[in-house]
Amino acid sequence: MNDLGKQIELEITKTLRELKTDLFDSSGQTLGRNWEDLTPKYKKWKKKLLGYAYPINILTGYLLQSLVDNAIKVNVNYDESSDTLSFNINLDTDRIGLEYAEYVNDKREYISLSDEEKKFINELVIDIVQSHFEGMQ
């Protein structure tokens, strides 16, 4: 992979980590998401255990940490000879390695990319490519 591909891969990965962290920190109220609130019973239990009930989907922090460390896989291919760029983003609950990851995702979607997240990533890639080629002139 050439320098442009490496830069795009690194920036997408970094940005996805930030976006997913923001999603969890906001209790799913950002980036076109609207997570269902905690049940009163669970909210009471969590507040008693931790002293706070929010943010949603963060109890120990393992789910978010494993998501940003393990589940995000970005593949970028830039073919200089044909001047074509493609990239693939894979967010995989199996790579999180926690039994409850799929259940939590079914209740409060965090794995897929919302339209806002996709737009953000596409704009990021456009900016990187433009900067790269402007720097070559």
C-alpha positions in Angstrom: 0.0 0.0 0.0 1.3 3.4 -0.9 1.5 6.5 1.4 -1.9 7.8 0.4 -3.6 4.5 1.1 -1.8 4.2 4.5 -2.8 7.8 5.4 -6.4 7.2 4.5 -6.5 3.9 6.5 -5.0 5.5 9.6 -7.3 8.6 9.4 -10.5 6.5 8.9 -9.5 4.2 11.8 -8.8 7.2 14.1 -12.0 9.0 13.1 -14.1 5.9 13.6 -12.7 5.4 17.0 -13.6 9.0 17.8 -17.1 8.7 16.3 -17.9 5.5 18.2 -16.5 7.0 21.5 -18.7 10.1 21.0 -21.7 7.8 20.3 -21.2 5.9 23.6 -20.4 9.1 25.5 -23.6 10.7 24.3 -25.7 7.7 25.2 -26.5 7.2 21.5 -27.9 10.6 20.9 -25.6 11.7 18.1 -24.8 10.9 14.5 -28.4 10.2 13.5 -28.9 7.7 16.4 -31.5 7.7 19.1 -30.9 4.9 21.5 -33.7 3.8 23.7 -33.4 4.9 27.3 -32.5 2.5 30.1 -35.3 0.7 31.8 -36.2 2.2 35.2 -35.1 -1.0 37.0 -31.7 -1.1 35.2 -31.2 2.6 35.6 -31.8 2.3 39.4 -29.4 -0.7 39.6 -26.7 1.0 37.7 -26.9 4.2 39.6 -26.7 2.3 42.9 -23.7 0.2 41.7 -21.7 3.0 40.0 -23.2 6.3 41.4 -24.5 7.2 37.9 -26.7 5.7 35.3 -25.3 7.3 32.2 -23.8 7.0 29.7 -25.8 4.2 28.2 -23.8 1.1 27.1 -20.9 1.9 29.4 -20.8 -0.2 32.6 -17.2 -1.4 32.8 -15.9 0.3 29.6 -14.8 -3.1 28.1 -17.4 -3.0 25.3 -16.4 0.4 24.0 -12.7 -0.3 24.5 -12.9 -3.6 22.6 -15.0 -2.0 19.9 -12.4 0.7 19.2 -9.4 -1.6 19.7 -10.5 -4.8 17.9 -13.7 -4.5 15.9 -12.7 -1.7 13.4 -11.0 -3.0 10.3 -10.3 -0.6 7.4 -8.9 -1.7 4.0 -7.8 0.8 1.5 -6.6 0.2 -2.0 -5.2 3.0 -4.2 -3.9 1.9 -7.6 -1.6 4.7 -8.9 -1.5 3.4 -12.4 -5.3 3.5 -12.9 -5.7 6.3 -10.3 -8.5 4.4 -8.5 -9.2 4.4 -4.8 -11.4 2.1 -2.9 -11.9 1.4 0.8 -13.8 -1.0 2.9 -14.8 -0.6 6.5 -15.7 -3.7 8.6 -17.1 -3.3 12.1 -17.5 -6.8 13.5 -19.0 -7.8 16.8 -17.3 -11.2 16.7 -13.9 -9.3 17.0 -15.1 -7.5 20.1 -14.8 -10.8 22.0 -17.5 -10.2 24.6 -20.5 -12.5 24.9 -22.9 -9.6 25.3 -21.7 -7.5 22.4 -24.3 -8.8 20.0 -27.1 -8.5 22.5 -26.2 -4.9 23.2 -26.0 -4.1 19.5 -29.4 -5.6 19.0 -30.9 -3.4 21.7 -28.9 -0.2 20.9 -27.3 -0.3 17.5 -23.6 0.8 17.6 -21.8 -1.4 15.0 -23.3 -0.2 11.7 -22.5 3.2 10.3 -25.3 5.7 10.3 -25.8 7.9 7.2 -24.1 10.8 9.2 -21.1 8.6 10.0 -20.8 7.5 6.3 -21.0 11.1 5.2 -18.3 12.2 7.7 -16.0 9.4 6.5 -16.5 10.2 2.8 -15.8 13.9 3.4 -12.7 12.9 5.4 -11.4 10.8 2.5 -12.1 13.5 0.0 -10.2 16.0 2.1 -7.2 13.7 2.5 -7.1 13.0 -1.3 -7.4 16.6 -2.2 -4.6 17.6 0.3 -2.4 14.8 -1.0 -2.7 15.9 -4.6 -2.4 19.6 -3.8 0.8 18.8 -2.0 2.2 17.2 -5.1 1.8 20.3 -7.2 
